[in-house]
């Protein structure tokens, strides 16, 4: 199968690209190479005859038409998105442009290609989204695929809009779509502005580790390589028109997660222990959702998929990866906004 993967130089997209090539799929990596993208993420497959790269913006319709015509993919895996909630608070316009207008443009290009090719039965448009579109949970309950949408940030609102567009193109035009909504990802190649890499790199530098509010916000943590496996499972086995929630089945509060990382670093980097002494509580993010949790019943029952990595194992693998790949993360620390507190408006 030939896959067109948008955002394939990003964190989750690159994990999909690496796994897809390993599984024998041909992959066209389409990425605009904005601030969070890094071609080093796919260096391990860059020389494969199964891999091709196209630098383009999904908002550029002419470029999208050219790429579809040149590569004639069997499926689209749409991961390209602005994704950092804090940045969406400071600058929502980029999120509307990429996540909403970009998804619309890509859908139209895909529809034109699919119709022009005679509507091939095997074509798929797989839209990858987030559980944040469902809003915030209390102490109990889980998100299902039927949970009403209730986004609370510019980021989640823009992703909710993109979800609605994809569903509409499926219903109105018959475009063969599949959708997934995932919980919080972490793992190797995670851009150093998100919580897990921030904690690791602040701790290694001996700097204060910022924890928003009281750290009681709860997330379901999904190892990125598990997520990539789930996405390819949904693409190849999922039912058209259906959505699947993908969770890690690892609910942990932000504060407990930070303490877990600090304990791992105490063991691996003991000269600066105890790293938990660096934990510093800072003003909370505006509109910070209290809890996310995924009900994985559908993907487990219908596609026989479940996560293979516990949060303890995944964090250990992630910490080890950052310790072994200093050249990778140091090269990214000078990019705009990295290391700064964003989203305080």
N, C-alpha and C positions, 0 to 999 in steps of 0.2 A: 504494500500500500504506500502511495506517495502522500505525505502529509505536508500541508502548509501550516507552520506554527508561527503565529504572531507573538511578538515579545519573547522570542527564543533566546535572546541574550540576557534576559532578566533572571531572577532567582528561580521561580517555579518553571518558567518556560525553558530555561537551559536544562533543568532536570528532566523535563519531558523530551527534549532533543536528544540528550545523552542516552536515555533509556530506549527511545524509539529506534535510534540507530543500532543500539546493542541488540534489539529484537529483530533487526533486519528490515526495518522500514526505510524508505527513502524520505528525507526530510529537507524541506526548504525553510530555512530560518529567516523570517521577515521581521526586522527590527529597525526602529528609527535611531537607535543608539543615543537615547537621551541620557540624563545624568545617572540613572540607576542601572543602566545596561553595561555589560562588560563582555567583550568577546573572549576573554580568558576563560569565562565560564564554560565555553564549548570547545576549548582548545584540544581536548582529548579526542574529539571526533572531526575536527576541522579538515583533516586530510583524508577522511573517508570518502570513497566514491559515492556513498549514499547521502552525502551532505552537500547542501548548497546554501549560500547566504545572499540575501537581498536587503540592502539598506533602503528603507522607505518608510514614510509616514502613512498610517492607515487612513488618515484624513484625505490623502491625495488619491482621488479616484482614477486619474490617468495611470498613476503608478500601479494601483491595484489591478486595473484591467490588464496592464502589460504583464504583470507577474502571473496572473491566472492564465493568460494566453501562452506565456512562455513555458510554464511548468506543468500546467494541466493536472492539478492535484486531485486525488481521490477524496480527500477530506481536509477540512479546515479545523485547526484547534486554536481558538481565539483566546489568547492570554494577555495580549498587549493592553496595558492599562496604567494609568496613574493610580498608585495604591497606598500612599502613606497618609493616614488620617490627619496627622499634624500639618502636613503640607496643604491638605485640602482646606483646612481652617484658614490658613494664611492666604491661599491663592486658589479659590474654587474654580476659576475660569478654565485653568488647564485641565481640570478633571471633567468638566462639561465637554470641552473640546475633544479630548482623547476618548473618554469612556462613552460618551453619548454620540457625538458627531462621528467619531472614528468608527464606532460599532455600526452606526447607520451606513456609512460609506462602504465598509467592508461587506455588510449584508447585501447591499445593492450590487457590488461587484461580484459577489459570490452567486447571487441570483441570476445575473446576466450570463455569467459563465456557465452555470448549471443548465439554464434554459437553452443557451446556444449549443450546448453539447448534447441536447436531446433529453435532458432530465435523466441522467444515468441513475439507475436504481441504487447503486452502492454509494452514492455521494453522501457525505455527512458534513454538517456545520455544527461543531461542538463548541459551545460557549461556556467558558470557565468563569465562575463568579464566586461570591463570598457569602458566608453566613451572616455578615453584618447587615445585609438587606432586610433581615427579619427583625431588627431592633434589639432590644435588651430584655433578658430574662431576669426573673427574681431568683430566689434561692432554689426553687424547684422547677421541673419541666425541661423539655428539650425542643429544639427546632425540628420540625418535620418538613417534608416537601410541600405540605399544605398549609404551613404557617403563614398567616397574612403578612404582607410586607409592611415594615414600619421603620425605615431608615432614619438615623439620627444625626448623621454627619454629611457634609458635602460629598465626601468619598462614597459612603454607602448609598446616598441618594443617586449619585451618578451611576453606580453599578446597578441599582434597582432599575433605573431607566433603561440601561442597556439590556437587562434581563427581559423587560417588557417588550423592547423592540424585537429581540430574537423570537420571543413567543409569537408576536404579531406577524412576523415574516413567515413563520411556520404555518400559522392559521390562515393568513390571507393569501399567501402566494404558494403555499405548499412546499416551501423550502424544507428539506429534510434536516431538522434541527434536533440536537440533544443538549441538555443543560446540566451543569453541576454547580453546587454551592459548597465551598469547603470551609473548614475551621482554620485557625491560625497555623500557618506553616513555620517551620524552623529547620535549620540544617546547614550543610556546607554551601558556600557561595551566597549567603544571605547578606544583602547590602547593609553596610554598617550604619544604618539609621534606625533600624527596628530593634525591639526590646532585647532579644537574645544576644545579637552581636554587640549592642551598646554595652550590655552588662559585662561581657567578656573583655572588650577592649578597654573600658573604663577601669576594670579591675586590674588588668595587666599594666596599665599606666599608673596605677596607684591614685586614681582620681575619684571623686565622689560618684557613686552609682545612683543615678536619679530614679526614684520610684514615685509614680504619680499618686497623689492623694495618700490614702493609707495602705495602698497595695492590695486591697481586698478584691479588686476586680478579677473575675474568673474567666479563663479561656480554655477551650479544648485544643490541645496542642497536637499537631499532625506533622510527622517527619516528612520532609519534602520528597524524599525518594519513595515513600509510601504513597504520597499524593500522585506523583507521576505514574506509578503503577496503576492506581485507581483510575486515573484519567484515560489511560490507554485501554483499560478494561471496559470502561463505559463506552468509549469510541467504537470498539470492536464488537461488544456484546450487548450494549444498551438498546432499549426500545426507542424508536424514533418518536419525537414529540414529548418524551418523558424527561423529567428532571431527577437527579440523584444527589442527595446530600452526602458529603464525604467528611467524616470526622476521624480524629485520632483516638477517641475513647480515652483521653488523658486530660481530665479536668484538673487544673491547678491554678491557684491564685497567683497574681503577679508577684507578690512578695515571696511566696513559697518557691516560685520558679527562680527568682533571683538568688535566694538562699541555696537552692540546689546547685546552681552554677558556681556560686562562691565556694561551696564545699568541694566541688570537683577541682577548682583552681587551687584550693588549699593543698590538695593531694598532688597535683601536677606541677604547681608553681609555688612551693611552700615558702620561699624567701619573703613573700609579702603577706603571708597569712597572719591573722584570719581576714579574708577578703570581705566578709560580711560587715566588718567595722566601717567599710566605705559606704554602706547603704545610707542614702540621704533622701528623706521624703520632701517632695517638691509640690508646688501648686498643681492641682489636678487639671487634666485636659477638659476644656469646655464640652459639656454633653457626653462625658465618658460613659459608655455602656457598661452596666454592672457585670453582666454574665452572658456568655455564649455557651451553648452545648448542643451537640448534634445527636439526633436519633438516627442510627445507621441501619435501621431495620430493612429499608428498601434495597440498598446496595448489597447488603449481606444476603438477603433472602433471594433476590432476583439474579444477582450476578456472582454470588458466592465470593464476594470480596470483603476482607477485613484488614485492618492495619496490622503490620507485623512487628513494629518497633514501639516499645514502651517509651514513655517520656524520660525515664532514667537512662535507658540505653541510648536514646537519640541525643540527649544532652551531652552524654559522655563522648559520643562520636563527634558531635558538633564542636565541643571544646577542644578535643584533640585536633580536629581539622584546622581550627583557627591558630592553634599553637604551631602547627606544622606549615602554615601557609601565610606567614607574615608578609611576604612580598605582595601577595594578592590584596590584602586589606589595607596595607600602608599606601598602595597606589591609589586607593579610592578615598582616602581621608581628606584630600584637598578639594574634593568636589563640593559644589555649592550646597551649603546647609548642613553638611555632615559634621557632627560634633556639636551643633548648635541646638538650643532648645527652641523648637518650632511649635506653632499651634497654640499660642497663649492669648490670641485675640479674644 
